[in-house]
């Protein structure tokens, strides 16, 4: 049962983050806090050694410092900053760069698609959908949580935690 929790908790939280970012253009602090708490529960359940957990923590803190500076400069949203840092905690330094690379590529693609769609009129059937109007509004940001979650789901099966979960039986 532990292996099921290890294999599904992170993906479920990332999917929720992406969906909430599309629906509300925000990522709740509760999602990032759940990711942080979930990491420690899963890391101990998976039997990761304390030095490895410490390195994961260092990766999360480093990314939080960097993304906080990017948020303070107005370059990224606060929810995106916290989600990226919480994800870095799960990935550690070993999988951080692949995650950031894939997130950048997906984020660029997402941005191009959203900007292109914003040049088109919103279909009549979607006019009553608040989330569609927010997503379509030219003065709104890009729901980058979608790219962050997509990248996380792409990289997660390669991580220490995923591999440890496959060994727990």
N, C-alpha and C positions, 0 to 999 in steps of 0.2 A: 504493500500500500504506500510505503514511503516513496518508492520510485515513481509511482503515478503522480504524487504531489510534486515531486521534484521536477518531473517532466512537463507538468501542466500549469503550475502556478505562474511562472514567469510569462509563458505565452498568453495565458488568459489575461493577465494584468496589462501586457503590451497591447493586446487586441482591444481591451477596454479603453486604454489611453488613446489609441488611434480613433476609435469610434466616438469618444467624447470630444476629441479635438475637431472632428468633422461636424458633429452636432452642435457644439457650443463655442467653438474656437478657443477653448480653454482646456487645460489639463489640470485636474484637481490635485491639490497637495496630497490628498489621501492616497492617490495612486502611487505617487513617488514614495510616500511613507510606507505603504504596503510593500512596495518593491524592496525597500531597505530592510524592513522587518523580515520579509520573506527570505531575503538573501541569507540572513544570519540563521534562521530556522533551517533552511535547506542546506546551507553549508555544513552545519553541525550534523544534520541528519545524514548527509552524504559522506560524512567522515573526512572532510577536507582538513588537512593539518593546519594548525594555528598560524604558522608562517605564511602559508598560502592565503589564508583568510586575511591576514595583515596586509599582504600585497594587494589584494582585491580592495581592501579599505583604502589603501594609499591611492589606488587608481581612481576610486570614487571621489576622494577628497580633492585630488589634483584637478579632475574634470569639473568638479563643482566650483573651484576657484576660477578656472578659466571661463566657464560658462556664466558665472556670476559677473565677471568683468565684461563679457559680451552682452549680457543683459543690461548692465549699467550703461553701456555705450549705446543701447537701443538697437542693437543688431539682431537679437533674438528675444523671444518671449520668455517670461519667467518659468512657465510650465515646461517649455522645451529645455531650458537650462537644468531644471531639477530632474526631468525625465532622463536626460542624457547622463547626468551624474549618477543617478540610481542604476542605470543600465551599465555604466562603467564599473560599478561595484560588482555586478554579476559577472562581468567579463574579465576583470583584472587587466593587467598590462598585456598579457599574452594574446588577447583577442580584441583589444581596444582599437588598434589601428585598422584592422579589417572592418570593424563596426563603423568607425567614423568615415572610412572611405565609402562603404556601401550607403551609409546614411547621406553622405554628400551627393553621391550620384542619384539616389532616389529623390532626394530633396530638390536637386536641380530639375529633374524630370517632372516632379510634382509641380514645381513652381511654373515651369513652362506650360504645362497642361492647364493649370488653374488660370493663369493669365490669358491663355488663348480662349478658354471657355468664358471668361469674363467679358470678352469682346463680342460674344454672341448674346442675343437676347435670351433671357430665362424662359424656358418653355411655359406655356400657360398652365399646364397641370401642376407645375412646381411653384406657382406664385404664392400659394398658401403655406408652403413649407418654410418655416422660419430658418431652419438650418441651411436650406438651399439659398435663401436670400442672403444670409450672412456670408456664405461661401462665395456667392456671386458678387457681393458688394466690392467695388473697386477700392474703397477706403479701408478694407480689412486686410489683415495679414494672410499668410499661407498657413494652413494647418500642418505644420512641419512635424507634428507628432505622428502623422501617418508615415512619413519617411523614416522617422526614428524607430517606430515600431516594426516597420517592414524590414529594416536593416537588422534589428535585434532578432527577429524571428529567423532571418537568413543565417545569422552567425551563431545563434544559441546552440545548435546541435554540435558545434565544434568545441564547446567550452569544457572546462574542467568539471563543472557541476553536472552537465549533461552526461559526460563520460562516467563520472562517479555514480550517477543514478542508474546507469546501465549495469554497473557492477553490484549494486545493492540488491540482494535477493535473500 
